[in-house]
Amino acid sequence: MSNWPEELERLMALERCEDHFFCRVGPGLSPSHLFGGQILGQALLAASRTVTQEFKACSFHGNFISRGDASKPVAYRVERTLDEGHSIRSVTALQDERPVFICSALFKIETKSTTCDAPSLSIPTPESMVFKTSASPNFANHPIEFIKLWDETEPRKTAKRRLWFRLAANLPNDPTLHRCLLAYCSDFSLINACLLPHRKESERFSPQIASLDHAMWFHREANVTDWLLYEMDSPWAGGARDFNRGQIFDRDGYLVASCAQEHLTRPV
C-alpha cells in the first residue's frame, strides 16, 4: 500500500496545455481502458481549476460518448459557460481530438441558509464489520478499500447494495481534491446494483454493460480517507437500460453526496 499516494497523485495530475486545457499524461489504473470514475474525477478537477477557491462544486452532469483508451493521454477542454453569482463550466474530455465524455459542473460560494441536515440512518461502525475486499480483477491495483455489507451467496430479489469504502492513502486537507476523488469513487460498484436480482442470468449470458451517463450532487464536505457508506439501489430497468441511484454517508450517518447513473445492459 506504500505506492497508493503516488498512484493517487498521478491519477489527479493534470497539466495545463493551453488556455482552459488540461491533459492527463500516461496510462491510468486500468491497463485496458479508461475507468469512468477516473474521467469523472479529472473532468471535475479541470473545471475546478478555472474558478476561484471560494467557489465549491455543487453538482455535475455528464455523458459518456465512447470508450477511452488507457494508453493515450486525455485532454480536458473547459469552457466558461456562466459567471454570474454562480459559475458553470462545460468540460469535454478528448482523445485524438475525439470526445469521449462531456459534462457540465456547477460551482457556488457557500452561504448560510435554512438547512435540513440530521443524521439519515443508524449503521454499524466499519470497525465492527468483517473486512472483505471486492476489487475487480480489472482494477486490482486501485487504492480503494471495501467492506461489503451483503452476502454474495444470498439470493437477491431487490436491487439494493451497501458497502463501506475509503481511500487507503494520506492526502492533503484539500476539499477540492476530496470532492474530485469522491467522484472517482462513486463509479465503483454502482453499476452492479441493477445486476443483483439477475446475477445467475448475468453469469449465464455475459451481458454487455456500459455506463451511459453520471450525475452527482455534493451536500457536505467529505474526507475520502475515512470510511464512507455507499448505499445503492436500482428502481427501474427496461429497454436494455438500467437506472441506478447512490447515496454516500459519513460514519456519523450524515448524507455527503448523491449520485445517479444509467447503464446499457443487454445480452451479447
C-alpha positions as CSV (number, residue, x, y, z in Angstrom):
1,M,0.0,0.0,0.0
2,S,3.0,2.3,0.1
3,N,2.5,3.2,-3.6
4,W,-1.1,4.4,-3.2
5,P,-0.2,8.1,-2.5
6,E,2.0,8.1,-5.7
7,E,-0.8,6.4,-7.7
8,L,-3.4,8.9,-6.5
9,E,-1.1,11.8,-7.2
10,R,-0.6,10.5,-10.7
11,L,-4.3,9.9,-11.1
12,M,-5.1,13.6,-10.3
13,A,-2.1,15.0,-12.1
14,L,-3.3,17.5,-14.8
15,E,-1.1,19.8,-16.8
16,R,-2.2,23.0,-18.4
17,C,-1.7,22.6,-22.2
18,E,-3.1,25.9,-23.3
19,D,-5.9,28.2,-22.1
20,H,-8.5,26.0,-20.3
21,F,-7.0,22.7,-21.5
22,F,-5.6,20.2,-19.0
23,C,-4.0,16.9,-20.1
24,R,-3.5,13.7,-18.3
25,V,-0.3,12.1,-19.4
26,G,0.3,8.3,-19.3
27,P,-1.9,5.3,-18.5
28,G,-4.5,5.1,-15.8
29,L,-5.1,2.5,-13.2
30,S,-6.7,0.1,-15.6
31,P,-4.4,-1.4,-18.2
32,S,-7.1,-1.9,-20.9
33,H,-9.5,1.1,-20.9
34,L,-10.1,4.3,-19.1
35,F,-12.2,3.8,-15.9
36,G,-15.2,6.1,-16.0
37,G,-14.6,7.3,-12.4
38,Q,-11.2,8.5,-13.4
39,I,-12.7,10.6,-16.2
40,L,-15.3,12.0,-13.7
41,G,-12.7,13.0,-11.2
42,Q,-10.3,14.5,-13.6
43,A,-13.0,16.4,-15.5
44,L,-14.3,17.9,-12.2
45,L,-10.7,18.8,-11.2
46,A,-10.1,20.5,-14.6
47,A,-13.3,22.6,-14.1
48,S,-12.4,23.4,-10.5
49,R,-9.1,24.9,-11.6
50,T,-10.9,27.6,-13.6
51,V,-12.8,29.0,-10.6
52,T,-11.5,30.8,-7.5
53,Q,-11.0,28.9,-4.3
54,E,-14.2,30.1,-2.6
55,F,-16.4,28.5,-5.2
56,K,-17.2,24.9,-4.4
57,A,-18.5,22.2,-6.7
58,C,-22.2,21.6,-6.1
59,S,-23.0,19.2,-8.8
60,F,-22.1,17.9,-12.2
61,H,-24.0,16.0,-15.0
62,G,-22.1,14.1,-17.7
63,N,-22.5,11.7,-20.6
64,F,-20.0,9.0,-21.7
65,I,-19.6,9.3,-25.5
66,S,-17.2,6.5,-26.3
67,R,-14.8,4.1,-24.6
68,G,-11.5,5.7,-23.7
69,D,-8.1,4.2,-24.3
70,A,-5.9,3.9,-21.2
71,S,-2.7,4.0,-23.3
72,K,-3.3,7.5,-24.6
73,P,-3.4,10.9,-22.9
74,V,-6.7,12.7,-22.3
75,A,-7.2,16.5,-22.9
76,Y,-9.9,18.3,-20.9
77,R,-11.3,21.3,-22.6
78,V,-13.1,23.7,-20.2
79,E,-15.4,26.4,-21.3
80,R,-16.7,29.2,-19.1
81,T,-20.5,28.9,-19.6
82,L,-21.6,31.2,-16.8
83,D,-20.1,33.5,-14.2
84,E,-23.0,35.4,-12.5
85,G,-23.4,34.7,-8.8
86,H,-22.6,31.1,-9.5
87,S,-20.3,29.5,-12.1
88,I,-21.0,26.8,-14.7
89,R,-18.2,25.1,-16.5
90,S,-18.7,22.8,-19.6
91,V,-15.9,20.1,-19.9
92,T,-15.1,17.9,-22.9
93,A,-12.7,15.0,-22.5
94,L,-10.9,14.3,-25.7
95,Q,-8.6,11.6,-27.1
96,D,-7.1,12.0,-30.5
97,E,-9.3,15.1,-30.8
98,R,-12.4,12.9,-30.4
99,P,-14.8,13.4,-27.5
100,V,-15.1,10.5,-25.0
101,F,-17.0,12.4,-22.2
102,I,-18.8,15.7,-21.8
103,C,-20.2,17.2,-18.6
104,S,-21.5,20.4,-17.0
105,A,-20.4,21.4,-13.5
106,L,-22.0,23.9,-11.2
107,F,-20.0,25.9,-8.6
108,K,-21.3,28.3,-5.9
109,I,-20.0,30.2,-2.9
110,E,-21.4,28.5,0.2
111,T,-23.8,30.8,2.2
112,K,-25.8,30.3,5.4
113,S,-29.4,29.2,5.0
114,T,-32.1,27.1,6.5
115,T,-30.9,23.5,6.5
116,C,-32.2,20.0,6.9
117,D,-29.1,18.1,7.9
118,A,-29.7,15.5,10.5
119,P,-28.2,12.0,10.5
120,S,-30.1,10.0,8.0
121,L,-29.5,6.5,9.3
122,S,-28.1,4.4,12.1
123,I,-25.4,2.0,10.9
124,P,-22.8,-0.3,12.4
125,T,-19.3,1.1,12.5
126,P,-16.9,-0.1,9.9
127,E,-14.5,-1.2,12.6
128,S,-17.2,-3.7,13.8
129,M,-17.5,-5.3,10.4
130,V,-15.5,-8.2,9.0
131,F,-13.2,-6.8,6.3
132,K,-13.7,-8.1,2.8
133,T,-12.2,-6.7,-0.4
134,S,-14.3,-6.5,-3.5
135,A,-11.8,-5.5,-6.1
136,S,-12.5,-6.3,-9.7
137,P,-9.6,-8.1,-11.5
138,N,-9.5,-5.3,-14.0
139,F,-8.8,-2.8,-11.2
140,A,-6.6,-5.0,-9.0
141,N,-4.2,-2.0,-8.3
142,H,-6.8,0.5,-7.2
143,P,-6.3,2.2,-3.8
144,I,-9.9,1.8,-2.6
145,E,-10.7,-0.5,0.4
146,F,-14.2,-2.0,0.7
147,I,-16.3,-3.6,3.4
148,K,-19.2,-5.4,1.8
149,L,-22.5,-5.4,3.7
150,W,-24.0,-8.2,1.7
151,D,-23.6,-12.0,1.2
152,E,-22.7,-13.0,-2.4
153,T,-24.3,-16.4,-1.9
154,E,-27.7,-14.9,-0.7
155,P,-30.5,-14.8,-3.3
156,R,-31.3,-11.3,-4.2
157,K,-34.9,-10.2,-5.1
158,T,-34.3,-6.5,-4.7
159,A,-31.6,-4.3,-6.4
160,K,-30.0,-2.9,-3.3
161,R,-26.4,-2.9,-2.1
162,R,-24.5,-1.2,0.7
163,L,-20.7,-1.0,1.3
164,W,-18.2,0.9,3.3
165,F,-15.2,2.4,1.3
166,R,-12.2,4.6,1.8
167,L,-9.0,5.6,0.0
168,A,-6.0,3.9,1.6
169,A,-3.7,6.9,1.5
170,N,-2.6,10.1,3.3
171,L,-4.0,13.0,1.4
172,P,-3.7,16.8,2.0
173,N,-6.7,18.5,3.6
174,D,-7.9,20.0,0.2
175,P,-11.7,20.0,-0.2
176,T,-11.5,20.2,-3.9
177,L,-9.2,17.2,-4.2
178,H,-11.5,15.2,-1.8
179,R,-14.6,16.1,-3.9
180,C,-12.9,15.0,-7.1
181,L,-11.7,11.7,-5.6
182,L,-15.3,11.2,-4.2
183,A,-16.5,11.5,-7.8
184,Y,-13.8,8.9,-8.8
185,C,-15.0,6.5,-6.1
186,S,-18.7,7.0,-6.9
187,D,-18.3,5.0,-10.1
188,F,-17.2,1.8,-8.3
189,S,-20.0,-0.8,-7.8
190,L,-22.9,1.5,-8.7
191,I,-23.4,-0.4,-12.0
192,N,-23.7,-3.7,-10.0
193,A,-26.9,-2.7,-8.1
194,C,-29.1,-3.4,-11.1
195,L,-27.5,-6.8,-11.7
196,L,-28.1,-8.2,-8.2
197,P,-31.6,-9.7,-8.8
198,H,-30.4,-11.2,-12.1
199,R,-27.0,-12.4,-11.0
200,K,-27.5,-16.0,-12.3
201,E,-28.8,-14.8,-15.6
202,S,-25.9,-12.3,-15.9
203,E,-23.4,-15.0,-15.4
204,R,-25.1,-17.2,-17.9
205,F,-25.5,-14.7,-20.7
206,S,-22.5,-12.4,-20.0
207,P,-24.3,-9.1,-20.7
208,Q,-22.8,-6.1,-22.4
209,I,-22.6,-3.4,-19.8
210,A,-21.6,0.2,-20.3
211,S,-22.2,3.5,-18.4
212,L,-24.2,6.0,-20.4
213,D,-24.2,9.0,-18.0
214,H,-23.4,10.0,-14.5
215,A,-24.7,12.8,-12.3
216,M,-23.6,13.8,-8.8
217,W,-24.6,16.3,-6.1
218,F,-22.3,17.3,-3.2
219,H,-24.1,18.1,0.1
220,R,-21.3,18.2,2.7
221,E,-17.5,18.1,2.8
222,A,-16.3,14.5,2.9
223,N,-12.9,13.0,3.9
224,V,-12.3,10.2,1.5
225,T,-9.6,8.7,3.6
226,D,-12.1,7.9,6.4
227,W,-14.8,5.3,5.9
228,L,-17.9,6.3,3.9
229,L,-21.1,4.3,3.5
230,Y,-22.3,3.9,-0.1
231,E,-26.0,2.9,-0.4
232,M,-27.1,2.0,-3.9
233,D,-30.3,0.8,-5.5
234,S,-31.8,0.3,-8.9
235,P,-35.6,1.2,-9.0
236,W,-36.1,0.6,-12.8
237,A,-34.8,-1.4,-15.7
238,G,-36.1,-1.9,-19.3
239,G,-35.3,-1.4,-22.9
240,A,-31.7,-2.6,-22.4
241,R,-31.2,0.3,-19.9
242,D,-30.8,0.2,-16.1
243,F,-31.2,3.2,-13.8
244,N,-29.1,3.2,-10.6
245,R,-29.1,5.6,-7.6
246,G,-26.5,6.1,-4.9
247,Q,-26.2,8.0,-1.6
248,I,-23.0,8.4,0.3
249,F,-22.9,8.9,4.1
250,D,-20.2,9.6,6.5
251,R,-19.6,7.4,9.6
252,D,-22.0,9.6,11.6
253,G,-24.9,9.0,9.2
254,Y,-24.8,12.4,7.5
255,L,-25.5,12.5,3.8
256,V,-22.5,13.9,2.0
257,A,-23.3,13.2,-1.7
258,S,-25.9,11.7,-4.0
259,C,-25.5,10.3,-7.5
260,A,-27.4,8.7,-10.3
261,Q,-26.3,6.7,-13.4
262,E,-27.9,4.9,-16.3
263,H,-26.3,1.9,-17.9
264,L,-26.6,0.0,-21.1
265,T,-27.2,-3.7,-20.2
266,R,-28.0,-6.3,-22.8
267,P,-27.1,-9.8,-23.8
268,V,-24.1,-10.2,-26.1
